[in-house]
Amino acid sequence: MGTVMATQSVLHFRDVGLGDVATVGGKGASLGELLRAGIRVPTGFAVTTAAFRQTIEHLTVAGRTIPERVAALDPADAEGLAAGTAEIRAVLEAAPPPDEVAAGVTAAYAALCEECGDPELPVAVRSSATSEDSAEDSFAGLQDTYLWVHGADSVLEHVRHCWASLYSVESVTYRLRRGIPETDLGMAVVVQRMVGARSSGVMFTRSPRTGDKSVIAIDASWGLGSAVVSGDVTPDAFVVSKVTGEIKRTVATKTRWHRPDPSGAGVVETDVPAELQDVPSISDEEIAELAATARTVEAHYGCPQDIEWAVDDAGEVFLLQSRPETVWAEKDRIRKAAPTARPFDHVFNLLGGKRPTEG
């Protein structure tokens, strides 16, 4: 598709789709595509890769452009890599973006506040790299997400933090070792209305444990999904059959949750009230809606999905992100490509069957 202007600094989710990954990154393109598929996602906008490039093109680190400075780093020199990347991040975080970029982000945030009826609307500010959220080249998780950010100045500050996170030790090491050229690099940033999540979590449209494509696996806990993603809580686990709708339940004792900081910025981790700790964090009706939504998303994309979701205090289900599932997709790719001793074995592998000796 790729219908949007590549030079714009800000684009609303409704104006982008999967063809615009190069402009708004994986998350931004996915959120726009989900909206187009009729899925409920929190509204927002993307700060484009053009804004990122416009910002870094005039910056220098030790007399070199940022791409030149990265190219000079040695992934085997841990000390030099740590020092060099820290220097790049410091320059990028301290430098104000060009006036045109700052004005675009400020205007887009003001419009989002007006749309949602809150002059200091809390938003999530999330990195959206052009090479993440794809099945072939996923390094999701190496960039940053900031929750419960208020005000235009703070949004701009956290956009710069996201840009700088592209120069973390892990991210730069990954690119150097994979031979990903810095000149092709783009970082977009998603700015998205925060959902006051009563419950949240992740779900996979195939079992992350066994690879079974006939089930949807849902992990859920109280509060914001960051508690589940970070591993700070053992979530409830629900496995839903795509064939029968039957739900297998494992309700965990959920002792910690992430909630908005009462001071108005960021997130705090506190104890879950005792009366909620052993109660399922989502109802059967919500599980059924999540499963139905997951099937719609999987059908739209044509491959198994890894989805972040939230349920607000009113019981409305929102999807926060969806990307191709990568672990089992890679195993499938290797299994299909591996030579086998007999044609019979190759056919069995392609069909996902078991040999009689496997039990």
Disulfide bonds with the S-S distance in Angstrom:
none
